[in-house]
Amino acid sequence: MKFAYADPPYHRMGKKLYGKLHDQASIWDDQQTHIDLVTRLCDEYPDGWALSCNPKDLNWLLPHTPPQCRVAVWTKTFHQIRPTSTQYAWEPVIWHTTKKDPKRPMIRDWITGPATRMKGTPGAKPHYFNKWILDLLIFDHQTDTLDDIFPGSGGMQHAINEMKLF
């Protein structure tokens, strides 16, 4: 089976966080670019995919996803402190998979742990997060492939390579 994971620059963060790293980063400041990504994921990866996004973007992203999609949650035990009363310490992952494996261990649609810090790539996800995404998709390194649409730090490939060792 063929899967994908996408962790694009979040809406309105393209130029701000990634402008120095990529000359096309500002396209992610437009909602339509994210909607087009959802369409691409649905068209090119019918077996399954996962998309990290900002919680405030769910209201306009979800209407563009198929009904079988779910929302999983990553809650952060350590996060950036902002000068507001409400601290935003979670991120959604929109996902779906057609794969079923009743013999695999149970996986929850939420995970808790610290965010990464100073990994070199803004928004880099921690190792445990990447393993969780693979589990959500019911990814099997022996039979499946996964395209990391935004490889950034290379963390997702590292998680896949680690699976191959066991």
Salt bridges, closest charged atoms under 4 A:
ASP7 OD2 - LYS125 NZ 2.81
ASP23 OD1 - HIS22 ND1 3.81
GLU44 OE1 - ARG40 NE 3.39
GLU91 OE2 - LYS76 NZ 2.50
GLU91 OE1 - LYS125 NZ 3.61
ASP135 OD1 - ARG104 NH2 3.40
ASP144 OD2 - LYS99 NZ 2.41
ASP147 OD2 - LYS2 NZ 3.96
GLU162 OE1 - HIS127 NE2 2.97
GLU162 OE1 - LYS131 NZ 3.73
